[in-house]
Amino acid sequence: MKSIGEIEEKLASKAEPILGFKPSSKIKRGPIGILISIICIAIVFRELSRAGVI
C-alpha cells in the first residue's frame, strides 16, 4: 500500500502539465491553500443546493 506522500507526489506530477507548475504540500498548507479550499467548498455547496440536495 502506498503512503499518502507517494500518492500526493504522483498526482502533483500529473497536474503539472495542466497547471504549469507542480503543486506542493507547502502551497496546500499555507494561506493560499486554505483560501483555495474555502472557495472549492463554497462551489460544492452552491452546486449541491442548485441540484436540490441541500
N, C-alpha and C positions, 0 to 999 in steps of 0.2 A: 504494500500500500504506500502511495506517495505521500510525502508531507505537504502541508499547506504551502510552504515556501516554494517547493518544486512546482506545484500546480500554478501558483501565482506567477512564477517566472515564465512558465510555458505560455500562459495566457497573455502576459505582457509582451512576449516576443511575437505572438500572433497579432496583437493590437498595434504594434509599432508601425507597420506599413500604412495602416489606416489613419492613425493619429499623427504620424510624422515624428513622434518621439516615443521612447519606451517608458511607459508608466512605471513608477516605482512605489514601494510601500511608504516611502517618505512623503510623497505627494498625498497619498490617501490619509495619512495620519496628521497631516498639517492642516492649517486653516482652509486652504483651498479644497482639500479633500472633504472636509466637513461641509463646506458650502455646496459642493457638488452633490454630496449625499442628500442634503436637505432639499435641493432642487429636484433631484430624482424622486424622492419620497413624495413631494408635492405633486409631481406629474402623475405618479402612480395613483394617488388618492383622487386626483381630478378625473383620470380615466375610469377608475372604478365607479365614481359617482355618476359619470356620464352613462356608464353601462348599466346602472341601476343596481349594482351590487351593494353599495353602501347607502 
